[in-house]
C-alpha cells in the first residue's frame, strides 16, 4: 500500500504534519530499531539517485512537503564525510544543526540539518529553491524516552 492509497482512506483535511520530535523519536527510531511504524507513511528512497524535482513523484503525494527515509552514503569508504551528490548537483549544508529535545525531559534526542540543493558541481554550483531537512538520532542505540515508557 503506497502513500497515495493511504491518503485516499483518510478523512478530508487530514494532514501528515509531524513535529521534529515525532519524526526523530517515533518514525526514525522505529526505522533504525526495525520496529513497524504506521506502514506506508514514509517511503524509503536513495537520495543520491534522485534529483529534487523527481521527489514529488517518488512520494506519491500531492503536497509541498515530503518525508522519506534514506540511507547515509559515505563520500569515502573509510571516512565520515557524507556524500550528498546527485547526477546534476549536490545538497549543501547551511546554517547550524538544530537540537531536537524531548519535551518532557529536555534531553537531546536528535539533530536537524538544513540542506540546500545546488545544480552543477562545487564550487561553481547554482543555488536552487530546493530545501531539505535531514534528521538524525543523537544516540541511535539508546531509545528516546518520548515514546518508550
C-alpha positions, 0 to 999 in steps of 0.5 A: 500500500503506497502513500497515495492509497493511504491518503485516499482512506483518510478523512478530508483535511487530514494532514501528515504534519509531524513535529521534529520530535515525532519524526526523530523519536517515533518514525526514525527510531522505529526505522533504525530499531526495525520496529513497524511504524504506521506502514506506508507513511514514509517511503524509503528512497536513495537520495543520491539517485534522485534529483529534487524535482523527481521527489514529488513523484517518488512520494506519491503525494500531492503536497509541498512537503515530503518525508522519506527515509534514506540511507547515509552514503559515505563520500569515502569508504573509510571516512565520515564525510557524507556524500550528498551528490546527485547526477546534476548537483549536490545538497549543501549544508547551511546554517547550524544543526538544530537540537531536537529535545524531548519535551518532557525531559529536555534531553537531546534526542536528535539533530536537524540539518538544513540542506540546500540543493545546488545544480552543477558541481562545487564550487561553481554550483547554482543555488536552487529553491530546493530545501531539505531537512535531514534528521538524525538520532543523537544516540541511535542505540539508546531509545528516546524516552518520548515514546518508550515508557 
